[in-house]
Amino acid sequence: MDHEKVNILLVDDQPAKLLAYEVILKDLGENLVIASSGREALEILLKSEIAVILVDVCMPELDGFELAAMIRDHPRFQKIAMIFISAIQVSDIDRLRGYEMGAVDYVPVPVVPEVLRAKIKVFAELYRKTRELERLNQELEDRVRARTAELESSTAKLLESEQRRSMAIAAGKMGSWDWDWINGDWMWDEGQYRIFGVNPETFNVTSASVQALLHPDDVDQFRKAIAEFNTGTRAYEAEFRVQRPDGEVRWCVGTAAATLDGNGRVVRVSGVTVDITERKRAEERQNLLAREVDHRAKNALALAQSIVRLTRADDVKTYVNAVEGRINALARVHTILSLSSWQGAEINKLIEEELAPYSLGGQIRLSGPEVQLVPATAQTLALALHELFTNSAKYGALSTRSGRLAIGWEVNGEMLALTWEESGGPLVRQPKARGFGTKSLLASVESQLGGQAQFDWRAEGLLCRLEVPLTRKATLPAVEKFGAAIAGELQRASG
């Protein structure tokens, strides 16, 4: 097997000896470097990597012992193997001195070639093996550093991922848990404690304590999940409710997965819990809104149908105008209620919308505090005001430029009192029979809202007083009661 050649330094002041050493060591196949003095040897050492030094003890200027001492003083050369060659018989003291200077062996003169080659070969191989071990060690250290860097990078990424997961769990109202199926131990993360509304420092997580926090109607589902895992189910997902210690109920969706042993038995169940309370509430609001929209649409159609069926007129044009006016009044109050998300309507806004089509300048005066009407009251009062405006524009104060109308309102406890006072218009006579407008107004205010409507047909102008409750809750849909009340009123009048 080919191996890397090493440098062997031969140091002697006699050229004949150097030549003899070269001949003896040539068969080793190493690089033989020649130095004829100690100083030259030092120069070579500074420029080259030397495996073994073969040095003559007796040299002028700088003998072998002094050269060895100088080599050992240099940190880079302290481990180089040095073999002394001595043509004189050395004493034990000289040998000891040589070993102290760093010599590893002595070769006496005359040199036995086989012995010299054997010794040089041993130290050359030792040097080569040492260098090989150093390279392997360096490669190992490099791999260790690379692996350590990979582990550090992987750990940093894992930590970053865990931080992102924790942030995602916190932001997404999520929690994770782990249940040792064998010994019953539970492990919850921070999100899980937060969802269940318990303190991690005081709450002991057990199957019983977890079950105690479930809504009573969902406990059987928890037991069902346990039973299914015991019969081989690998994964389970369900919606359930958590009843926190403070009484708040939270909706959650839970997913769980089982870990099995070699025999297919469950040894661990892990899962994630997501708080979906806001989503559930949004769904409930959406469903409620859908039902309300459906209900309002049906009621609006029912009311429009009642208006069409019950309106009376002498000719088609009058009939069409009356129907359009009442449906437009209904549309205007619906617009106001829609802008408030059907929370209610302000009474002054309601009146302004009803009087807008008349463009009467300063003929109308409004006075009263801000009052918020619930949708049913706003809808009914809007139709009642429409009838009053329509009658006044046809026969009352608003039919002439000299006429005046004062509308005022006040709140007395839970009642709204509205006064309609006309003056300056044509001479007023009390009608012999009530028209549809009057009948519908009385029916809506009294029968639907449980209020009162009083009419005083004064000669100088109509005085009408309406009292309606502000907080009355209708037990039936408002428009259905309105239509039924009008139908009953007309039926009684015709009878």
C-alpha positions as CSV (number, residue, x, y, z in Angstrom):
1,M,0.0,0.0,0.0
2,D,1.4,3.4,-1.0
3,H,1.9,5.8,1.8
4,E,2.8,9.4,2.2
5,K,6.6,9.9,2.4
6,V,7.9,11.6,5.5
7,N,11.1,13.8,5.8
8,I,14.1,12.3,7.7
9,L,16.8,14.9,8.6
10,L,20.4,13.6,8.6
11,V,22.7,15.9,10.5
12,D,26.6,15.4,10.4
13,D,29.6,17.6,9.7
14,Q,31.3,14.8,7.7
15,P,30.0,14.4,4.1
16,A,31.2,10.8,4.0
17,K,29.0,9.8,6.9
18,L,26.0,11.6,5.4
19,L,26.6,9.7,2.2
20,A,26.8,6.4,4.1
21,Y,23.5,7.2,6.0
22,E,21.8,8.0,2.6
23,V,22.9,4.7,1.2
24,I,21.7,2.8,4.3
25,L,18.3,4.5,4.5
26,K,17.5,4.8,0.8
27,D,15.5,1.5,0.7
28,L,13.0,3.0,3.2
29,G,11.5,5.1,0.4
30,E,11.4,8.2,2.5
31,N,12.6,11.8,1.8
32,L,16.2,12.1,3.1
33,V,17.1,15.7,3.9
34,I,20.8,16.6,4.5
35,A,22.3,19.1,6.9
36,S,26.0,19.5,7.5
37,S,25.8,21.6,10.7
38,G,23.5,22.3,13.6
39,R,22.6,25.7,12.3
40,E,21.7,24.3,8.9
41,A,19.5,21.7,10.6
42,L,17.6,24.4,12.5
43,E,17.0,26.3,9.2
44,I,15.6,23.2,7.6
45,L,13.4,22.5,10.6
46,L,11.9,26.0,10.3
47,K,11.0,25.4,6.7
48,S,9.9,21.7,6.6
49,E,8.0,19.1,8.6
50,I,10.5,16.6,9.9
51,A,9.5,13.1,11.1
52,V,12.9,11.9,12.5
53,I,16.3,13.5,13.1
54,L,19.5,11.5,12.9
55,V,22.2,13.6,14.4
56,D,25.9,13.1,15.2
57,V,26.8,13.9,18.8
58,C,30.3,15.3,18.0
59,M,30.1,18.3,15.8
60,P,32.0,21.6,15.8
61,E,30.3,24.8,16.9
62,L,27.0,23.1,17.8
63,D,27.2,19.5,19.0
64,G,24.3,17.1,19.1
65,F,23.4,17.7,22.7
66,E,23.2,21.5,22.2
67,L,21.2,21.1,18.9
68,A,18.8,18.8,20.7
69,A,18.3,21.3,23.5
70,M,17.6,24.1,21.0
71,I,15.1,21.9,19.1
72,R,13.2,20.9,22.3
73,D,13.0,24.6,23.4
74,H,10.8,25.3,20.3
75,P,7.2,24.3,20.9
76,R,6.7,23.2,17.3
77,F,9.6,20.6,17.4
78,Q,9.1,19.2,20.9
79,K,7.7,15.9,19.6
80,I,10.2,15.2,16.9
81,A,12.0,11.9,17.3
82,M,15.9,12.3,17.6
83,I,18.4,9.5,17.3
84,F,22.0,10.2,18.3
85,I,25.0,8.7,16.5
86,S,28.2,8.6,18.5
87,A,31.6,7.4,17.3
88,I,32.9,7.3,20.9
89,Q,31.9,5.2,23.8
90,V,29.3,7.2,25.8
91,S,28.9,6.9,29.5
92,D,25.6,6.4,31.3
93,I,25.8,10.1,32.3
94,D,26.1,11.1,28.6
95,R,23.2,8.9,27.7
96,L,21.1,10.4,30.5
97,R,22.0,13.8,29.3
98,G,21.0,12.9,25.8
99,Y,17.6,11.6,26.9
100,E,17.1,14.7,28.9
101,M,17.8,16.7,25.7
102,G,15.1,14.7,23.9
103,A,16.9,11.9,22.3
104,V,14.8,8.7,21.8
105,D,17.7,6.4,21.0
106,Y,21.5,6.0,20.5
107,V,23.3,4.3,17.5
108,P,26.9,3.5,18.1
109,V,29.6,3.6,15.3
110,P,30.3,1.5,13.4
111,V,26.6,1.6,12.3
112,V,24.9,-1.6,11.6
113,P,22.7,-0.8,8.5
114,E,19.9,-3.2,9.4
115,V,19.6,-1.8,13.0
116,L,19.7,1.9,11.8
117,R,17.0,1.2,9.1
118,A,14.8,-0.7,11.6
119,K,15.0,2.2,14.1
120,I,14.4,4.9,11.6
121,K,11.5,2.9,10.1
122,V,9.8,2.5,13.5
123,F,9.9,6.3,14.2
124,A,8.9,7.2,10.6
125,E,5.9,4.9,10.9
126,L,5.1,6.2,14.3
127,Y,5.2,9.8,12.9
128,R,3.0,8.8,10.0
129,K,0.5,7.1,12.3
130,T,0.5,10.1,14.6
131,R,-0.2,12.4,11.7
132,E,-2.9,10.1,10.4
133,L,-4.5,10.1,13.9
134,E,-4.3,13.8,14.0
135,R,-6.0,14.1,10.6
136,L,-8.7,11.6,11.7
137,N,-9.1,13.5,14.9
138,Q,-9.4,16.8,13.1
139,E,-11.9,15.3,10.7
140,L,-13.9,13.9,13.7
141,E,-13.8,17.3,15.3
142,D,-14.9,19.0,12.1
143,R,-17.8,16.5,11.9
144,V,-18.6,17.1,15.5
145,R,-18.6,20.8,15.0
146,A,-20.7,20.4,11.8
147,R,-23.1,18.1,13.6
148,T,-23.2,20.4,16.6
149,A,-24.0,23.4,14.3
150,E,-26.7,21.3,12.7
151,L,-28.2,20.4,16.1
152,E,-28.0,24.0,17.2
153,S,-29.7,25.1,14.0
154,S,-32.3,22.4,14.3
155,T,-32.9,23.3,18.0
156,A,-33.2,27.0,17.1
157,K,-35.7,26.1,14.3
158,L,-37.6,23.8,16.7
159,L,-37.6,26.5,19.4
160,E,-38.8,29.1,16.8
161,S,-41.4,26.7,15.6
162,E,-42.6,26.0,19.2
163,Q,-42.8,29.8,19.8
164,R,-44.8,30.2,16.6
165,R,-47.0,27.3,17.7
166,S,-47.5,28.8,21.1
167,M,-48.3,32.2,19.5
168,A,-50.7,30.5,17.1
169,I,-52.3,28.6,19.9
170,A,-52.7,31.7,22.0
171,A,-54.0,33.7,19.1
172,G,-56.3,30.9,17.8
173,K,-57.6,30.0,21.3
174,M,-56.1,26.6,21.1
175,G,-54.8,24.1,23.6
176,S,-53.0,20.8,23.4
177,W,-53.0,17.8,25.8
178,D,-51.5,14.4,26.3
179,W,-53.1,11.5,28.2
180,D,-51.0,8.5,29.3
181,W,-53.6,5.7,28.8
182,I,-51.7,3.2,31.0
183,N,-51.1,5.2,34.2
184,G,-53.8,7.9,33.6
185,D,-51.4,10.9,33.8
186,W,-52.5,14.0,31.9
187,M,-50.4,16.8,30.5
188,W,-51.9,20.2,29.5
189,D,-50.3,23.2,27.9
190,E,-51.1,26.8,28.8
191,G,-53.8,27.1,26.2
192,Q,-55.7,24.1,27.5
193,Y,-55.8,25.6,31.0
194,R,-57.0,28.9,29.6
195,I,-59.8,27.3,27.6
196,F,-61.1,25.4,30.6
197,G,-60.8,28.5,32.8
198,V,-58.6,26.9,35.5
199,N,-55.3,27.8,37.2
200,P,-52.4,25.6,36.2
201,E,-50.9,26.0,39.7
202,T,-54.0,24.7,41.6
203,F,-55.9,22.5,39.1
204,N,-55.0,18.8,39.2
205,V,-55.7,17.3,35.8
206,T,-57.4,13.9,36.1
207,S,-60.0,12.1,34.1
208,A,-62.5,12.9,36.8
209,S,-61.6,16.6,37.1
210,V,-61.8,17.0,33.3
211,Q,-65.2,15.3,33.2
212,A,-66.4,17.6,35.9
213,L,-65.7,20.6,33.7
214,L,-67.7,19.3,30.8
215,H,-71.3,20.4,30.2
216,P,-73.6,17.7,31.7
217,D,-75.2,17.1,28.3
218,D,-71.7,16.3,26.8
219,V,-70.4,13.9,29.5
220,D,-71.8,10.9,27.7
221,Q,-69.8,11.9,24.6
222,F,-66.6,11.9,26.7
223,R,-67.3,8.4,27.9
224,K,-68.2,7.3,24.3
225,A,-64.8,8.6,23.1
226,I,-63.0,6.5,25.8
227,A,-65.0,3.4,24.9
228,E,-64.2,3.8,21.2
229,F,-60.5,4.1,21.8
230,N,-60.6,1.0,23.9
231,T,-62.2,-0.8,21.0
232,G,-59.6,0.1,18.4
233,T,-60.5,3.6,17.2
234,R,-57.4,5.5,16.2
235,A,-58.8,9.1,16.0
236,Y,-61.8,11.0,17.3
237,E,-63.3,14.4,16.8
238,A,-66.3,16.1,18.4
239,E,-67.8,19.4,19.5
240,F,-68.5,19.8,23.2
241,R,-69.1,22.4,25.8
242,V,-66.9,23.4,28.7
243,Q,-68.6,24.7,31.9
244,R,-65.9,26.8,33.6
245,P,-65.7,27.2,37.3
246,D,-67.1,30.7,37.0
247,G,-70.2,29.4,35.3
248,E,-69.3,30.5,31.7
249,V,-70.0,28.0,29.0
250,R,-67.6,27.8,26.1
251,W,-68.0,25.8,22.9
252,C,-65.0,23.7,21.8
253,V,-64.0,21.3,19.1
254,G,-61.6,18.5,20.1
255,T,-59.5,16.2,18.0
256,A,-57.7,13.2,19.5
257,A,-55.3,10.5,18.1
258,A,-54.2,7.3,19.8
259,T,-50.7,5.8,19.9
260,L,-50.6,2.0,19.9
261,D,-48.0,-0.4,21.1
262,G,-46.7,-3.4,19.2
263,N,-49.8,-5.4,20.2
264,G,-52.2,-2.8,18.9
265,R,-53.2,-1.6,22.4
266,V,-53.6,2.1,23.2
267,V,-50.8,3.5,25.3
268,R,-51.3,7.2,24.8
269,V,-53.9,9.7,23.4
270,S,-52.9,13.1,22.3
271,G,-55.1,15.9,21.1
272,V,-55.9,19.5,20.4
273,T,-58.8,21.6,21.7
274,V,-60.0,24.7,19.9
275,D,-62.3,27.3,21.5
276,I,-65.1,27.9,18.9
277,T,-67.4,29.9,21.1
278,E,-67.2,33.1,19.0
279,R,-67.8,31.1,15.8
280,K,-70.8,29.4,17.5
281,R,-72.2,32.8,18.6
282,A,-71.7,34.2,15.1
283,E,-73.5,31.2,13.7
284,E,-76.3,31.7,16.2
285,R,-76.5,35.4,15.3
286,Q,-76.5,34.6,11.6
287,N,-79.3,32.0,12.1
288,L,-81.2,34.5,14.2
289,L,-80.7,37.2,11.5
290,A,-81.8,34.8,8.8
291,R,-85.0,34.0,10.8
292,E,-85.6,37.6,11.5
293,V,-85.1,38.5,7.8
294,D,-87.5,35.8,6.8
295,H,-90.0,36.8,9.5
296,R,-89.8,40.5,8.6
297,A,-90.1,39.7,4.9
298,K,-93.2,37.6,5.6
299,N,-94.6,40.3,7.9
300,A,-94.0,43.1,5.4
301,L,-95.7,41.1,2.7
302,A,-98.6,40.3,5.0
303,L,-98.9,44.0,5.9
304,A,-98.7,45.0,2.3
305,Q,-101.4,42.4,1.5
306,S,-103.6,43.8,4.3
307,I,-103.1,47.4,2.9
308,V,-104.1,46.2,-0.6
309,R,-107.1,44.2,0.5
310,L,-108.5,46.7,3.0
311,T,-107.9,50.0,1.3
312,R,-111.2,51.6,0.0
313,A,-111.5,54.3,-2.7
314,D,-114.1,55.7,-5.2
315,D,-111.8,55.2,-8.2
316,V,-108.7,53.3,-9.3
317,K,-106.4,56.3,-9.2
318,T,-107.4,57.2,-5.7
319,Y,-107.0,53.6,-4.7
320,V,-103.5,53.3,-6.2
321,N,-102.4,56.5,-4.6
322,A,-103.6,55.4,-1.2
323,V,-102.0,52.0,-1.5
324,E,-98.7,53.5,-2.7
325,G,-98.7,56.0,0.1
326,R,-99.1,53.5,2.8
327,I,-96.6,51.0,1.3
328,N,-94.0,53.9,0.9
329,A,-94.6,54.8,4.6
330,L,-93.8,51.2,5.5
331,A,-90.7,51.3,3.3
332,R,-89.4,54.4,4.9
333,V,-89.6,53.1,8.4
334,H,-88.0,49.8,7.2
335,T,-85.1,51.9,5.9
336,I,-84.6,53.7,9.2
337,L,-84.7,50.4,11.1
338,S,-82.3,48.8,8.7
339,L,-79.8,51.6,9.2
340,S,-79.8,50.8,12.9
341,S,-79.6,47.0,12.3
342,W,-83.2,46.8,13.5
343,Q,-82.3,48.1,17.0
344,G,-84.9,50.9,16.8
345,A,-85.6,54.3,15.4
346,E,-85.6,57.8,16.8
347,I,-89.0,59.4,16.7
348,N,-87.9,62.8,15.2
349,K,-86.2,60.9,12.4
350,L,-89.4,58.9,11.9
351,I,-91.5,62.1,11.7
352,E,-89.1,63.9,9.4
353,E,-89.2,60.9,7.0
354,E,-93.0,61.0,6.9
355,L,-93.3,64.8,6.3
356,A,-90.5,64.9,3.8
357,P,-92.8,64.3,0.7
358,Y,-94.9,67.4,1.5
359,S,-92.2,70.2,1.3
360,L,-94.3,72.5,3.5
361,G,-91.7,75.0,4.5
362,G,-92.4,76.5,7.9
363,Q,-95.9,75.1,8.3
364,I,-94.8,72.3,10.7
365,R,-93.3,72.7,14.1
366,L,-91.7,69.8,16.0
367,S,-90.8,69.7,19.7
368,G,-89.8,66.9,22.0
369,P,-86.8,65.0,23.4
370,E,-84.8,62.3,21.7
371,V,-86.7,59.0,22.1
372,Q,-85.6,55.6,20.7
373,L,-88.6,53.5,19.6
374,V,-88.4,49.7,19.4
375,P,-89.0,48.3,15.9
376,A,-92.6,47.2,16.5
377,T,-93.6,50.6,17.9
378,A,-91.7,52.5,15.2
379,Q,-93.4,50.5,12.5
380,T,-96.9,51.0,13.8
381,L,-96.4,54.7,14.7
382,A,-95.0,55.4,11.2
383,L,-98.2,54.1,9.6
384,A,-100.3,56.0,12.1
385,L,-98.4,59.2,11.3
386,H,-98.8,58.6,7.6
387,E,-102.6,58.5,8.0
388,L,-102.5,61.7,9.9
389,F,-100.3,63.5,7.4
390,T,-102.4,62.1,4.5
391,N,-105.7,63.3,6.0
392,S,-104.3,66.7,6.9
393,A,-102.9,67.2,3.4
394,K,-106.3,66.3,1.9
395,Y,-108.7,68.0,4.3
396,G,-106.9,69.6,7.2
397,A,-104.3,72.3,8.0
398,L,-101.7,71.1,5.5
399,S,-104.2,71.5,2.6
400,T,-103.7,75.3,2.7
401,R,-100.7,77.6,3.0
402,S,-102.2,79.3,6.0
403,G,-102.5,76.1,7.9
404,R,-100.1,75.2,10.7
405,L,-99.3,71.9,12.4
406,A,-97.5,71.4,15.7
407,I,-96.3,67.9,16.7
408,G,-95.0,67.5,20.2
409,W,-94.1,64.5,22.3
410,E,-92.9,63.7,25.8
411,V,-92.1,60.6,27.9
412,N,-94.2,59.9,31.0
413,G,-92.7,56.9,32.7
414,E,-92.8,54.1,30.2
415,M,-95.4,55.9,28.0
416,L,-94.8,58.1,25.0
417,A,-97.4,60.9,24.7
418,L,-97.6,62.5,21.2
419,T,-99.8,65.5,20.4
420,W,-100.9,66.4,16.9
421,E,-102.4,69.9,16.8
422,E,-103.7,71.5,13.6
423,S,-104.7,75.2,13.2
424,G,-105.3,77.8,10.5
425,G,-106.8,75.4,8.0
426,P,-110.3,74.9,6.7
427,L,-113.2,74.8,9.1
428,V,-113.3,71.3,10.6
429,R,-116.4,69.2,11.1
430,Q,-116.5,65.9,12.9
431,P,-117.0,63.1,10.2
432,K,-120.1,61.1,10.4
433,A,-118.2,57.8,9.8
434,R,-114.5,56.8,10.3
435,G,-112.5,56.3,7.2
436,F,-109.8,53.6,6.6
437,G,-107.1,55.9,7.9
438,T,-108.8,56.6,11.2
439,K,-109.8,53.0,11.6
440,S,-106.2,51.7,10.9
441,L,-104.7,54.3,13.2
442,L,-107.0,53.3,16.1
443,A,-106.5,49.6,15.4
444,S,-102.7,49.9,15.3
445,V,-102.3,52.1,18.4
446,E,-104.9,50.5,20.6
447,S,-105.2,46.9,19.5
448,Q,-101.6,46.3,18.6
449,L,-99.6,48.5,21.0
450,G,-102.0,48.6,23.8
451,G,-102.1,52.4,23.7
452,Q,-104.8,55.1,23.3
453,A,-105.8,57.4,20.5
454,Q,-108.1,60.4,21.1
455,F,-109.5,62.7,18.4
456,D,-110.9,66.1,19.1
457,W,-112.5,67.6,15.9
458,R,-112.3,71.2,16.8
459,A,-113.5,73.8,14.4
460,E,-110.0,75.5,14.2
461,G,-108.3,72.2,13.5
462,L,-107.9,68.5,14.6
463,L,-106.3,67.8,17.9
464,C,-105.1,64.2,18.3
465,R,-103.4,62.6,21.3
466,L,-101.6,59.3,21.0
467,E,-100.2,57.4,24.0
468,V,-98.1,54.3,23.3
469,P,-96.0,52.2,25.7
470,L,-92.2,52.3,25.0
471,T,-91.3,48.9,26.4
472,R,-94.2,46.8,25.5
473,K,-93.2,43.4,24.0
474,A,-95.6,42.2,21.4
475,T,-96.5,38.5,21.9
476,L,-97.4,38.1,18.2
477,P,-95.8,39.6,15.1
478,A,-96.6,43.2,14.9
479,V,-97.9,43.4,11.4
480,E,-100.0,40.3,11.8
481,K,-101.8,42.0,14.8
482,F,-102.0,45.2,12.8
483,G,-103.7,43.5,9.8
484,A,-106.0,41.5,12.1
485,A,-107.0,44.6,14.0
486,I,-107.8,46.6,10.9
487,A,-109.8,43.7,9.5
488,G,-111.8,43.5,12.7
489,E,-112.4,47.2,12.8
490,L,-113.7,47.3,9.2
491,Q,-115.8,44.2,9.8
492,R,-117.5,45.9,12.9
493,A,-118.0,49.1,10.9
494,S,-119.7,47.3,8.0
495,G,-121.8,45.3,10.4
